[in-house]
Amino acid sequence: MRILAIDTALAVCAAAVLDTEQPARGVRESLPMERGHAEALMPLIGRVMERANIEFAGLDRLAVTTGPGSFTGLRVGISAARAIALAAAKPAIGLSTLSCYAAPYIAQDDSTPVAVAIDARHEQVYLQVFGTAGRTLVSPRIASIKESVRTVPWGPVRIVGSSAKALAAAWPAGQPAPALIEQRPAPDIDWVARLGAAAQDIYASPKPLYLRAPDAQPQDASRLPRR
């Protein structure tokens, strides 16, 4: 199976091609960036596809991160995945950024909880906690860092994500320290591809997982009066 994976949800613009029959020959490229995903993504995908020596029609499916993350970044990645899937007549699969963060840690040890914390600004994080065998202990949500610390089970939990250090810094004194604290700006694009290959529901079109309303809201004074 050949999968094109795309991630523009956070501070990285990334793409990878995975051939599950020849995983060692996978091709990937990841560019750190806060803005500019729209201009960078298609040239990046073109380079990855060229290095993989494959046409879009030769893909079996596409996988794209659907958030939570940057509103603009999410739209860029999801729109690209939908467009390529439509043109190539291939399915596109949406994967939450939270699950993509957690996947390599669950694969390494599925008995120790994983708390994923992504920076949501304003002293808040997007949070999800995974337990034994990857089952969800705390469903995806946006919460303050203090509230999130109270939600995460104390003990040998692994904390990962773009706000891992912020969550760990608020850890209550006297409680068992986290087993791991790993700050990463974005999930590993290889794991986006692997989850895309393993996904069972390949018929639902990718949709953004925002978890909150946009910061920018229309002002009442700027609205035109109805006639």
C-alpha atoms as one frame of an Amber mdcrd trajectory, in Angstrom:
protein
   0.000   0.000   0.000   1.269   3.471  -0.907   0.228   6.439   1.213   0.854
  10.152   0.830   0.760  11.795   4.281   0.338  15.553   4.800   0.672  17.642
   7.955   0.187  21.411   8.143  -1.701  21.563  11.444   1.021  23.163  13.572
   4.458  24.753  13.188   5.622  22.361  10.465   4.808  21.787   6.808   5.458
  18.117   6.113   4.711  15.353   3.634   5.789  11.730   3.281   5.242   8.787
   0.964   5.109   5.382   2.640   5.106   2.058   0.794   4.067  -0.531   3.368
   5.692  -3.287   1.332   9.002  -1.385   1.283   8.916   0.857   4.383  12.675
   1.439   4.372  12.320   3.282   1.059   9.927   5.866   2.462  10.449   9.502
   1.489   9.722  12.454   3.738  10.324  16.185   4.063   9.489  18.470   6.958
   9.935  22.255   7.064   9.586  24.173  10.345   7.297  27.189   9.854   4.712
  29.190  11.753   3.162  30.691   8.598   3.343  30.190   4.852   2.020  26.632
   4.642  -0.147  27.501   1.636   2.837  28.595  -0.436   5.146  25.790   0.722
   2.911  22.709   0.673   2.377  21.882  -3.010   6.049  22.348  -3.998   6.992
  20.192  -0.996   4.541  17.458  -2.042   5.927  17.644  -5.576   9.463  17.063
  -4.309   8.433  14.141  -2.130   6.478  12.479  -4.929   9.382  12.955  -7.355
  11.880  11.450  -4.939   9.519   8.524  -4.317   9.244   8.102  -8.094   5.480
   7.747  -8.000   2.531   9.453  -9.674  -0.575  10.483  -7.757  -2.521   7.790
  -9.588  -0.116   5.234  -8.135  -1.146   6.057  -4.562  -3.633   3.920  -2.674
  -4.769   6.599  -0.241  -3.912   9.941   1.343  -3.701  10.789   5.050  -3.864
  14.290   6.515  -3.865  15.724  10.030  -7.185  17.353  10.864  -6.334  19.119
  14.101  -6.574  20.529  16.572  -4.094  23.111  15.403  -3.811  26.310  13.395
  -7.083  27.246  11.693  -5.285  28.381   8.542  -2.833  25.487   8.519  -5.597
  22.912   8.872  -7.522  24.318   5.933  -4.390  24.261   3.760  -3.578  20.605
   4.419  -7.126  19.301   4.282  -7.923  21.207   1.083  -4.795  19.837  -0.591
  -5.566  16.269   0.475  -9.152  16.517  -0.746  -8.108  18.009  -4.086  -5.426
  15.404  -4.775  -7.741  12.588  -3.696 -10.475  13.840  -6.008  -8.141  14.250
  -8.972  -6.499  10.847  -8.437  -9.763   9.074  -7.515  -8.262   7.872  -4.216
  -9.620   7.980  -0.647  -8.389  10.647   1.787  -8.273   9.870   5.510  -8.326
  12.419   8.326  -6.284  11.792  11.484  -6.318  13.858  14.658  -3.084  15.637
  15.483  -3.395  14.329  19.041  -3.464  10.665  17.997  -0.543  11.194  15.606
   1.509  12.630  18.466   0.677   9.684  20.724   1.114   6.860  18.199   4.887
   6.213  18.459   4.783   6.203  22.260   1.836   3.810  22.373   3.603   1.551
  19.864   6.677   1.524  22.100   4.764   0.877  25.339   0.985   0.576  25.394
   0.754   0.086  29.168   1.848   3.582  30.277  -0.531   6.517  29.712   0.318
   9.212  27.180  -0.917  12.784  27.661  -0.745  14.925  24.522  -0.723  18.693
  25.078  -0.752  21.118  22.144  -0.377  24.855  22.579  -3.771  26.552  22.189
  -2.506  29.995  23.325  -3.879  32.105  26.179  -2.521  29.655  28.797  -4.619
  26.859  27.288  -3.821  23.520  25.662  -5.545  21.029  23.433  -5.453  17.840
  25.470  -6.084  14.135  25.063  -4.951  11.311  27.344  -4.455   7.762  26.090
  -4.366   4.749  28.409  -3.717   1.041  28.092  -3.689  -0.215  24.504  -4.225
   3.339  23.283  -7.781   3.678  24.564  -8.931   7.205  25.359  -8.925   8.149
  29.042  -9.570  11.863  28.511 -11.326  12.828  25.297 -10.012  15.677  23.082
 -10.692  19.055  24.661  -9.377  22.576  25.157  -8.654  23.579  28.738  -6.403
  25.772  30.827  -3.036  24.338  31.776  -4.066  24.197  35.443  -7.295  22.385
  34.633  -5.454  20.003  32.304  -2.977  19.040  35.039  -5.879  18.083  37.291
  -7.352  15.990  34.461  -4.219  13.986  33.637  -3.777  10.873  35.818  -0.810
  11.381  38.132   1.905   8.765  38.057   4.289   7.493  35.368   2.461   9.289
  32.559   4.338  10.377  29.432   3.680  13.983  28.396   4.308  14.878  24.757
   3.371  17.662  22.338   4.119  21.300  21.662   3.089  22.251  25.238   4.581
  19.249  27.042   6.987  21.388  29.066   4.272  23.869  30.065   2.058  21.061
  31.342   4.961  19.450  33.203   5.938  22.793  34.760   2.500  22.994  36.383
   2.757  19.475  37.806   1.670  19.402  41.496   4.425  19.211  44.065   4.497
  15.913  45.927   2.955  13.941  43.078   4.933  11.268  41.176   6.902  12.917
  38.378   5.991  12.195  34.753   7.864   9.265  33.219   8.710  11.296  30.118
   8.445  14.912  28.974   9.018  15.398  25.266   8.394  18.730  23.585   7.838
  18.414  19.828   6.562  21.136  17.456   4.503  18.639  15.433   3.874  14.901
  15.102   6.317  12.699  13.206   5.098  12.693   9.586   6.105   9.035   9.270
   3.541   8.165  11.917   0.861  10.142  10.118   1.550   7.859   7.165   1.544
   4.706   9.318  -1.772   5.577  10.938  -3.149   6.368   7.502  -2.152   2.900
   6.319  -3.775   1.264   9.358  -7.041   3.264   9.235 -10.183   1.262   8.588
 -12.710   3.995   7.782 -11.484   5.271   4.423 -14.756   6.715   3.149 -15.328
   9.711   5.425 -13.953  12.940   3.961 -11.390  14.690   6.226 -12.899  17.485
   8.313 -11.161  19.954  10.654 -11.154  19.208  14.381 -11.050  22.740  15.796
 -12.218  22.241  19.433 -12.841  25.995  19.712 -14.206  28.910  17.722 -11.825
  31.134  15.718 -10.168  34.005  17.609 -11.261  36.471  14.928 -14.989  37.202
  15.106 -17.001  39.605  12.921 -17.863  42.907  14.559 -21.511  43.867  14.719
 -20.715  47.381  13.552 -19.117  46.073  10.367 -22.155  44.113   9.247 -24.220
  45.551   6.430 -27.852  46.209   7.261 -30.381  43.904   5.671 -32.962  45.339
   3.294
